[in-house]
Amino acid sequence: MKRKKRNGIINKKKGEEKKNVIIKKKKKRLWKKKKVKKEKEKFNNEKDNKEKSNKKMKNERQRLDQRFRFNINGDCNNGIQQQSN
């Protein structure tokens, strides 16, 4: 007795009574998709956080540059604030 699978349905051979037996298809595993989604979100969040931190650092550097005048050696006059004239 040969059986052919077509779209989850088994048809028996012509000589016997034709019966269509429906096979349950395997469910797609959603957890894999969810996992991939979570990883993508994580990656995007990390990207955003990096950009935000870079902006903060830039702002802080600018603020420090405005506050302090640096010598040629890169010393900051021992931390004493100089006013720009």
N, C-alpha and C positions, 0 to 999 in steps of 0.2 A: 504494500500500500504506500504509494508515494504521496507526499504532501508538498505543496508549494506555498511559500510565504509571499503574500502580497499585501503591503500596507497594513500589516498586523492582522490579516485575515487568512485562515487556512481553508483551502478548498480541497475536499476529498476527490478521489479519482472518479471518472465518469460512470463506471460500472455500478458504483454504490449510490445510495441516496446522497444528494448534494446537501451538505450541511456547512453552514458558515459558522465557524467558531472564532469568536473575537478574542484575540490575545491582548492582555493589558500591556500597553506600551510603558516603557520605563519612564518614570518622571524625571524631568530635567532637574539637575541639582542646582537649586537656587543659591545655596550657600557659597558656591564658587563665585557666582556673579556678585553676590553681596561682598565677598572678600575682596574681589577686584575693585569694586566700587569704593570700599573703605580705603584701600591702598591708594587709589587715585585721589580721594579726598585728603588723605594724610599728606601726600606729596604736594598737593596744591596749598594746603595749610602751611607746610614747611616753607614753600616758596614765598608765600605772603609774609610769613614771620621774618624771613631773611630780608625781604625788601623793607619791611617796617624797621627792623633793627638797623639796616644800612642808613635809612633816612635819619633815624635818631642819632646815629654816630656822626653823620654829616653835620647835623644841627649842632651837636655838642662841640665838634671841632671848630665850627664857625664861631660859636660863642666864646670858646677858649681863645681863639685867635684874636677876637675883638678885645678880650679882656687883657691879654698879656702880649707884650712885645718881646720877641725872642732875640737873643744875641746871636752873633755869628756862630758861636760854638753850640748853639741849641740850648744853652742854659736859660732858665727863666728868671734870672736875677734873684735866685734863691727864693722863689715863690712870692716876691714882693710885687704888688700890682703897680704897673706904670700907667699913667694917664697919657693918652695920645694927645699931642699938641697940634 
